[in-house]
Amino acid sequence: MQTFFRSIIDIICFVCGPFFTTFYLFDFAHGPAGPGPFYYYYPHNAKIGMGLGVALICLGFIIRIWRQQTPEDQA
């Protein structure tokens, strides 16, 4: 049962995290956001989505490192 929960956490962190990051990475809005010919900017929900994706990926790596350093997992 413990390996089932580990695989679910890995799927959430390493599949959903990159999905959110890439999905919101290409979510541009067009408008007068700055000088020059490029008037594209990220709306607020895209910034939150990219942050959520990066946070999930980082959480997945932290959990993997924590599992490797826990003595009962190495037995």
N, C-alpha and C positions, 0 to 999 in steps of 0.2 A: 504494500500500500504506500510505503514511503517513496518508492521509486516512481509510482504513479503521480504523486504530488510534485516530485522533482521534475518530471517530464512536463507536467502542466505549467509549472513556473518557467521552465526553459522555453516552452512554446509562447507563453505570454510575453516574456522579456525579449526573446531573440527573433520572434516572427512579427508580433504586433508592434514592437518598438521600431524596427526598420520600416515597417509599412506606414506607420504614422509619420515618421520623419520624411520619407520620400513623397508621400501623398501631399503633405502640407508644404514641402519644399518647392513644389511647382504650382502652388496656389497664389498666383499674383493678382493684384488688383491694379487697375489703371486709373491714374488721376494725378493731379498736380502735387506731387510729393517732394519735388526738389528741382534744382536748376539743371539745365542741360536737356538733351534730347530724350533721355530715358526717364519716363514718369511712372515706373513700376515700383510698387512697394508691397510689403507683406501686411495684410490686415491683422487685426488683433487675434482672431481665432486661429490664423495660420501660425502665428508666433507661439500660441499656447499649444497647438498640435505638435509643432517641432520640438518644443520643450518637453512635452510628454513623451514623445518617442525617444529622445536622447536620454531622458531620465529612466525609462524602462530598460534601455540597453545598458546603462551604467549600473542599474540595480541588478541586472542579470550577471554582470561581471563581478560585482561585489558579492553576490550570493555564491558564485562558483569559487571565488577565492576563500570565502568563509568556510565552505564545505571542505576544501582541501586542507585547511588548517585545523579543523575539528578532529580530535583524536578518535571518536567513535565511528566516524565515517571511513577511516582508513583501515579498520579491522575487517 
